[in-house]
Amino acid sequence: MDSTNVQMVRTNKIALALFNVRMDPASARACKCAILGRIAP
């Protein structure tokens, strides 16, 4: 798989997550925990 393609998919997933966070504040907390967990395991 192309590295640029992987980067694009990753960016799209992040954008989709941010969009979902705006629509559903309850999932925002879980999303934030997942992102923070990924940054600092």
C-alpha positions in Angstrom: 0.0 0.0 0.0 1.2 3.5 -0.8 2.4 5.5 2.2 0.7 8.6 1.0 -2.6 6.6 0.7 -2.2 5.4 4.3 -1.6 8.9 5.5 -4.8 10.1 3.7 -6.9 7.3 5.2 -5.5 8.2 8.7 -6.4 11.8 8.1 -9.9 11.0 6.9 -10.4 8.8 10.0 -9.4 11.7 12.3 -11.6 14.2 10.4 -14.5 11.7 10.7 -13.9 11.3 14.4 -13.8 15.1 14.9 -17.1 15.4 13.0 -18.7 12.6 15.1 -17.5 14.4 18.3 -19.4 17.5 17.3 -22.5 15.5 16.6 -22.3 13.3 19.7 -20.7 14.8 22.8 -21.1 11.6 24.7 -18.7 9.8 22.3 -16.3 12.7 22.4 -15.1 11.7 25.9 -14.4 8.1 24.7 -12.7 9.4 21.5 -10.5 11.8 23.5 -9.5 9.0 25.8 -8.6 6.8 22.8 -6.5 9.6 21.2 -4.7 10.4 24.5 -4.1 6.7 25.1 -2.6 6.4 21.7 -0.3 9.4 22.2 0.8 8.4 25.7 0.1 4.7 26.3 
